[in-house]
Amino acid sequence: MKRRITLLQPLGAPFEPHQAVLSSSNFAIRDLHAARHDRITLGLDDLPEELSNVVESSHELHLRWATEEPFDAIAPFSSRVSPGLHVHYTPLVSGKSSDALCSVLRTVFGADEGDRDGVGCTSPEKSFTTHPLRSTRFATSASLHYYTRLPSLQSLVGFIRRTVCHQRQGGAKCHYLADTLLTADVVDVDYDSTSHTLSISGFWSSSPTGGWVEDIGKPTADDEVEIGLLGVEPGGEPDLLKAGGLLGKIGEDKKLTPVMFDFPSRHYPLAETATYSISFSQPTGLHPEMSISIPHSALQQPPALKDSTCALHTYLTLPSSVFIDQYQVGTEDPLFLQEHNLVAVRAFSGETDLEAPDWAVDRWGSTWLVELATPSVDNSYPASNWTSTIPMHLRYLNPSESGYRSAAVPWPVVFWACSIEEESQIGKTPFDRTNLGYDKLFGPRTIFYQLHPASQHLVEELDVPVLKLKDGEGLFQARNIELGTSVVIVLGFLWIIWRLARVVWATGLGANEVKRPEVHEKKE
Amino acid sequence: MPSSIIFTVPRVLIGACLLRIILLVYGGWQDANSAVKYTDIDYMVFTDASRYVANGESPYARDTYRYTPLLAWMLVPTAWQLPPPWSAVSFAFGKILFASADVLAGWFVLQLLRRVYRMSTIKALKYVSAVWLWNPMVANISTRGSSEGLLGVFVAALLWATLTKRPITAGAILGLAVHFKIYPFIYGASILWWWDAQRDGKPAANSDADLFTRAMEFVTHSRVRLTLSALATFVALNGVMYLQYGMPFLQHTFFHHLTRIDHRHNFSPYATLLYLTSTGAAGFQFESLAFLPQLILSVVALPLALAKKNLATAMLAQTFAFVTFNKYFLWYLILLPLYLPTSSLMRKPTLGISAAVLWVLGQALWLWQGFNLEFLGLSSFVPGLFLASLVFFSINIWILGMIVHDAGFNGDPIALAKKVHWEN
């Protein structure tokens, strides 16, 4: 087992040496206000059996979870995904996915039951989606994708307490470690078959009230714990981050060693003022339109390298109840694109059926990479917002007692993607984060500049009108609808048969004798 | 009389063409200048499919292309890359085709009224232009690029070929129409029943003959020719398409309509029920029976009772029955000019106006509820849409009852025309 703890403070933030003390057997943190990234790398032997079986049948498995609450994604952990649980899975043998994956996901993260959001997948074959149907950029791996809304990691914490803590007899310390996940803003799980290791990492954008207070003991023989106390800022070069602080290994180093280094990064944060917000025009009806509003002041191109080309993008993760018409939004019609301030749909994948009701759809939903238009320089009004809109549609959902159901749409991420010409060291850093869904839709030499979502809650709930149905109650219950329709149809049918019978009665089945219609008789 | 100046065949046809040309040009302008398009979404589906076909691919590569490949083939010129302004013309090729089909359909009906019903040209022109040729809605639909206009010309031509005793041609048109849109097969029943030996000038069957002789008498030359011609056309077309595009052709052109999972059936009395059953909330699988009433009426009862009395009105009643239990009202419009002149609706203006008003109100009621659902997001499935669709259904049934009565008791305009002709 390996563990790496990174505590992040702004460069020059108040710090007293006694707040983080490394001794030969222990690392003690006292009242330290800092963001934190904690990564634990496990061998497969360390995992409960039900997990290791599934993991071993994967070529790669990447889970990305983000909270629905807003948080500061500070450097070098600036990348974002839409809130919820994203699963990227590549089977060991192409085309042979493991059905056990879904049952493990349901056990670990909680199953979708009643009103509780959770994992609803039945098997990767049915519920997962594959690589982009249309991508104008780059072909991607053969990985499968799944997403579900997941407001809380309560289930995951319970699972770790029941299995890992129990197995390793970790006791209170293990429970404490597991519980910290409840306040994490981001949690990643990664496995790849080349390294045969599974890593779990969490990111906390801020410390608990009063700051971090923790004593981390010396690990056992094969284990290793690395400590870093860092301040990270954009460096002198536009493609580098500058880090300064203290590093050390518990049990190996006697004290923390000061360091100062520059490193390249794939994701950069933009200034705090570079925000975006998401809304739907009301009433949403069955055809909601999503607005992405960005202050004009935040629309300046990022300070990227020379010779790089940048474009503003949004990456949407839509549950199956909501869909985009690829022919409507994917159009090349400049009038449509202008009206909506869009440039083009760059890629999409997943469930794009334009007609099917939600209950007829197995796959979880769809993802969309859309390039957004930006205002021309001479046409800007710095005080106002620049808004792009994306028309969407709702599927029919199952009947409910109130006549409405909720469709939860997680906020998309919005970022500038800049492709750079020259060779770069992107990705060769200990803090690199990939498999976010959108990163692989761009070339390897692409830098992302993330805008910050501005809201207290990063999920939009849409009211979807559905058939109002109470079990055995009211006039319009299922039985009466069946009965009413049948009676009206049968009566209508019999009425026509009766009219026909009268005709046949009077004149038989053959041609009528020639008789002048009244209208002609009048003329004579 | 001023109407005799306006209502000459060339002027009515030129007017119909002008109306469509104006709409085509206007549509092109609106498409180029507004994000709200004049062109129908379906037309984009057709032209996308034509592009695939032009590249040697299957038209079914386009989602929601649920038509015969013939349509995509016919529209291949829309895929041609021409420099402007020719690109606008090539894009509109399909619309021009549909609009021409409209005018041709009107001409067929006009010919039937004048030559077969022996109606005065002015009167025939008035009916055809009011209902079809100058009807802005008809022109709008075809110039927006809906292929429904093609169905109009198929039905009008089918009736024309039948009433002018061209069994092979009628069969070929029937086979083609069924290949195109399935539902015209209902006309096969009425036309076959109508085309007895007397229609071909043979003496009436001996009512004393035994059953076998009468069964043999049913098999007339015309009926055999029509059937063989229809089958040959239908089988040949499907064979070619199947060889070319395989299962996707059968799936999207035919099976899809039997197994569709989309339950947005506008105006259908079954909509709420199908919503229920498909979610598994209903106790009984109604889908399996839902098509029975409309099939019994359209394929058996209406042809049998009415076809020999008035073929055109019988076909109108069949279409109306089919539509009442489903949705596409446009299908019967082309047959209206043949029915209206002798209908109760025209003879009794109060009745006619009430029927028209109720029909419009029924639709308005449904559309209002539909608007509440689609755009205001109100849960108007029950009672709103449910009751509105049943009310609209009942109004349609009442009108259908009147058409049945008129077809049964009003006398065949063809026989009447002949009698008047002999008397003169």
Boltz contact constraints between the chains, C-beta under 6 A:
constraints:
  - contact:
      token1: [A, 283]
      token2: [B, 376]
      max_distance: 6.0
  - contact:
      token1: [A, 283]
      token2: [B, 377]
      max_distance: 6.0
  - contact:
      token1: [A, 284]
      token2: [B, 377]
      max_distance: 6.0
  - contact:
      token1: [A, 285]
      token2: [B, 374]
      max_distance: 6.0
  - contact:
      token1: [A, 285]
      token2: [B, 375]
      max_distance: 6.0
  - contact:
      token1: [A, 285]
      token2: [B, 376]
      max_distance: 6.0
  - contact:
      token1: [A, 285]
      token2: [B, 377]
      max_distance: 6.0
  - contact:
      token1: [A, 286]
      token2: [B, 374]
      max_distance: 6.0
  - contact:
      token1: [A, 335]
      token2: [B, 35]
      max_distance: 6.0
  - contact:
      token1: [A, 336]
      token2: [B, 35]
      max_distance: 6.0
  - contact:
      token1: [A, 339]
      token2: [B, 35]
      max_distance: 6.0
  - contact:
      token1: [A, 355]
      token2: [B, 262]
      max_distance: 6.0
  - contact:
      token1: [A, 356]
      token2: [B, 261]
      max_distance: 6.0
  - contact:
      token1: [A, 357]
      token2: [B, 263]
      max_distance: 6.0
  - contact:
      token1: [A, 359]
      token2: [B, 279]
      max_distance: 6.0
  - contact:
      token1: [A, 360]
      token2: [B, 261]
      max_distance: 6.0
  - contact:
      token1: [A, 398]
      token2: [B, 279]
      max_distance: 6.0
  - contact:
      token1: [A, 399]
      token2: [B, 281]
      max_distance: 6.0
  - contact:
      token1: [A, 403]
      token2: [B, 379]
      max_distance: 6.0
  - contact:
      token1: [A, 404]
      token2: [B, 379]
      max_distance: 6.0
  - contact:
      token1: [A, 465]
      token2: [B, 373]
      max_distance: 6.0
  - contact:
      token1: [A, 465]
      token2: [B, 377]
      max_distance: 6.0
  - contact:
      token1: [A, 465]
      token2: [B, 378]
      max_distance: 6.0
  - contact:
      token1: [A, 465]
      token2: [B, 379]
      max_distance: 6.0
  - contact:
      token1: [A, 467]
      token2: [B, 275]
      max_distance: 6.0
  - contact:
      token1: [A, 467]
      token2: [B, 381]
      max_distance: 6.0
  - contact:
      token1: [A, 468]
      token2: [B, 379]
      max_distance: 6.0
  - contact:
      token1: [A, 468]
      token2: [B, 382]
      max_distance: 6.0
  - contact:
      token1: [A, 476]
      token2: [B, 382]
      max_distance: 6.0
  - contact:
      token1: [A, 476]
      token2: [B, 383]
      max_distance: 6.0
  - contact:
      token1: [A, 478]
      token2: [B, 276]
      max_distance: 6.0
  - contact:
      token1: [A, 478]
      token2: [B, 281]
      max_distance: 6.0
  - contact:
      token1: [A, 478]
      token2: [B, 282]
      max_distance: 6.0
  - contact:
      token1: [A, 481]
      token2: [B, 272]
      max_distance: 6.0
  - contact:
      token1: [A, 481]
      token2: [B, 276]
      max_distance: 6.0
  - contact:
      token1: [A, 482]
      token2: [B, 282]
      max_distance: 6.0
  - contact:
      token1: [A, 485]
      token2: [B, 273]
      max_distance: 6.0
  - contact:
      token1: [A, 488]
      token2: [B, 390]
      max_distance: 6.0
  - contact:
      token1: [A, 489]
      token2: [B, 293]
      max_distance: 6.0
  - contact:
      token1: [A, 492]
      token2: [B, 397]
      max_distance: 6.0
  - contact:
      token1: [A, 493]
      token2: [B, 293]
      max_distance: 6.0
  - contact:
      token1: [A, 495]
      token2: [B, 397]
      max_distance: 6.0
  - contact:
      token1: [A, 495]
      token2: [B, 401]
      max_distance: 6.0
  - contact:
      token1: [A, 496]
      token2: [B, 297]
      max_distance: 6.0
  - contact:
      token1: [A, 496]
      token2: [B, 400]
      max_distance: 6.0
  - contact:
      token1: [A, 499]
      token2: [B, 401]
      max_distance: 6.0
  - contact:
      token1: [A, 499]
      token2: [B, 404]
      max_distance: 6.0
  - contact:
      token1: [A, 499]
      token2: [B, 405]
      max_distance: 6.0
  - contact:
      token1: [A, 500]
      token2: [B, 301]
      max_distance: 6.0
  - contact:
      token1: [A, 500]
      token2: [B, 305]
      max_distance: 6.0
  - contact:
      token1: [A, 500]
      token2: [B, 404]
      max_distance: 6.0
  - contact:
      token1: [A, 503]
      token2: [B, 305]
      max_distance: 6.0
  - contact:
      token1: [A, 503]
      token2: [B, 408]
      max_distance: 6.0
  - contact:
      token1: [A, 504]
      token2: [B, 305]
      max_distance: 6.0
  - contact:
      token1: [A, 510]
      token2: [B, 308]
      max_distance: 6.0
  - contact:
      token1: [A, 511]
      token2: [B, 308]
      max_distance: 6.0
  - contact:
      token1: [A, 512]
      token2: [B, 309]
      max_distance: 6.0
  - contact:
      token1: [A, 512]
      token2: [B, 411]
      max_distance: 6.0
  - contact:
      token1: [A, 514]
      token2: [B, 415]
      max_distance: 6.0
  - contact:
      token1: [A, 514]
      token2: [B, 416]
      max_distance: 6.0
  - contact:
      token1: [A, 514]
      token2: [B, 419]
      max_distance: 6.0
  - contact:
      token1: [A, 515]
      token2: [B, 411]
      max_distance: 6.0
  - contact:
      token1: [A, 517]
      token2: [B, 342]
      max_distance: 6.0
  - contact:
      token1: [A, 517]
      token2: [B, 410]
      max_distance: 6.0
  - contact:
      token1: [A, 517]
      token2: [B, 411]
      max_distance: 6.0
  - contact:
      token1: [A, 519]
      token2: [B, 347]
      max_distance: 6.0
